[in-house]
């Protein structure tokens, strides 16, 4: 199975990994994993003030801060996952990446670092569910 793990470094990412580790059918060396995170785009004036090179470096560093602990966790369990990141609108970017990568399943936490919060689940999760054609497992 080809599984996409959408992560943001929040406590719900940790809960998602804990859930994953306790479910053998999802957590197996036979599956193909990709860890993916999205960095929210900086405001245009901030990007213009510091320049493209600094902004790209910032996005890369912030993405690595989120991806590195997840990759380390997976490696401790014998799973060598691919990783990727993007700067953009978080919910839509996750859905597009999942769809374009032909994943069998997308797993993510129900809430994260998003600034808007719905009563039942996070706004990013709501956007992913609305736009994604891949089955989504939300871990609460």
C-alpha positions as CSV (number, residue, x, y, z in Angstrom):
1,X,0.0,0.0,0.0
2,X,1.2,3.5,-0.8
3,X,0.6,5.7,2.2
4,X,1.0,9.5,2.5
5,X,1.6,10.8,6.0
6,X,0.6,14.5,6.2
7,X,2.5,16.1,9.2
8,X,2.8,19.5,10.8
9,X,4.7,18.8,14.0
10,X,1.7,19.4,16.2
11,X,0.6,17.1,19.0
12,X,-1.9,15.5,16.6
13,X,1.0,14.5,14.4
14,X,2.4,12.6,17.4
15,X,-1.0,11.0,18.0
16,X,-1.2,10.0,14.4
17,X,2.3,8.3,14.6
18,X,1.3,6.5,17.8
19,X,-1.9,5.3,16.2
20,X,0.1,4.1,13.2
21,X,2.6,2.2,15.3
22,X,-0.2,0.2,17.0
23,X,-1.9,-1.0,13.8
24,X,0.1,-3.6,11.9
25,X,-1.9,-3.4,8.7
26,X,-1.0,0.2,8.4
27,X,2.5,0.1,9.9
28,X,4.5,-2.4,7.9
29,X,7.8,-2.5,6.0
30,X,5.8,-3.8,3.0
31,X,4.0,-0.4,2.7
32,X,5.5,2.5,0.8
33,X,5.5,5.7,2.9
34,X,5.9,9.4,2.0
35,X,6.1,12.1,4.7
36,X,4.7,15.4,3.5
37,X,4.4,18.8,5.0
38,X,3.2,22.2,3.7
39,X,4.6,25.5,4.8
40,X,2.1,28.4,4.7
41,X,3.2,31.1,2.3
42,X,4.7,34.2,3.7
43,X,2.9,37.5,2.9
44,X,4.0,39.0,-0.4
45,X,5.6,42.1,1.2
46,X,7.8,39.9,3.5
47,X,8.9,37.8,0.6
48,X,9.7,40.9,-1.5
49,X,11.6,42.5,1.4
50,X,14.0,39.5,2.1
51,X,14.3,38.0,-1.4
52,X,13.5,34.7,-3.0
53,X,16.7,33.0,-1.8
54,X,16.1,33.7,1.9
55,X,12.4,32.8,1.6
56,X,13.2,29.5,-0.1
57,X,15.8,28.7,2.6
58,X,13.3,29.5,5.3
59,X,10.7,27.2,3.8
60,X,13.2,24.4,3.5
61,X,14.5,24.8,7.1
62,X,10.9,24.9,8.5
63,X,9.9,21.9,6.5
64,X,12.9,19.9,7.7
65,X,12.1,20.8,11.4
66,X,8.7,19.0,10.9
67,X,9.9,16.1,8.7
68,X,13.1,15.1,10.6
69,X,11.5,13.8,13.8
70,X,8.9,11.8,11.8
71,X,11.6,10.3,9.6
72,X,13.6,9.5,12.7
73,X,10.6,7.8,14.3
74,X,9.9,5.7,11.1
75,X,13.6,4.7,10.8
76,X,13.6,3.5,14.4
77,X,10.9,1.1,13.3
78,X,12.8,0.0,10.2
79,X,10.8,2.1,7.7
80,X,12.7,4.2,5.2
81,X,10.1,6.8,4.1
82,X,10.4,9.3,1.3
83,X,9.8,12.9,2.2
84,X,8.5,16.0,0.4
85,X,7.3,19.5,1.2
86,X,5.6,22.4,-0.5
87,X,4.9,26.0,0.3
88,X,1.3,26.9,-0.3
89,X,-2.3,26.7,0.9
90,X,-2.1,23.8,3.4
91,X,-5.4,21.9,2.9
92,X,-5.4,22.2,-0.9
93,X,-1.7,21.4,-1.2
94,X,-2.1,18.1,0.8
95,X,-5.1,17.1,-1.3
96,X,-3.3,17.8,-4.6
97,X,-0.2,16.0,-3.6
98,X,-2.2,13.0,-2.4
99,X,-4.2,12.9,-5.7
100,X,-1.2,13.4,-8.0
101,X,1.0,10.8,-6.2
102,X,-1.7,8.1,-6.7
103,X,-1.6,7.2,-2.9
104,X,-3.8,4.5,-1.6
105,X,-4.3,6.2,1.7
106,X,-3.7,9.6,3.4
107,X,-3.2,9.6,7.1
108,X,-3.2,12.8,9.1
109,X,-4.1,14.3,12.5
110,X,-7.5,15.7,12.9
111,X,-6.2,19.1,14.1
112,X,-2.9,20.8,13.7
113,X,-1.3,24.2,13.7
114,X,-4.0,25.8,11.6
115,X,-5.2,29.2,12.8
116,X,-8.8,28.5,12.2
117,X,-10.5,25.7,14.1
118,X,-13.8,24.1,13.4
119,X,-15.8,22.6,16.3
120,X,-15.4,18.9,15.2
121,X,-12.1,18.9,13.3
122,X,-9.5,21.2,12.1
123,X,-10.0,23.5,9.2
124,X,-7.1,21.9,7.2
125,X,-8.7,18.4,7.7
126,X,-12.0,19.8,6.5
127,X,-10.3,21.2,3.4
128,X,-8.5,18.0,2.7
129,X,-11.7,16.0,3.0
130,X,-13.4,18.4,0.6
131,X,-10.7,18.3,-2.1
132,X,-9.1,14.9,-1.9
133,X,-10.1,11.9,-3.9
134,X,-7.8,9.6,-1.9
135,X,-9.2,7.8,1.2
136,X,-8.3,9.8,4.3
137,X,-7.8,8.5,7.8
138,X,-8.0,11.2,10.4
139,X,-6.5,10.4,13.8
140,X,-7.9,12.3,16.7
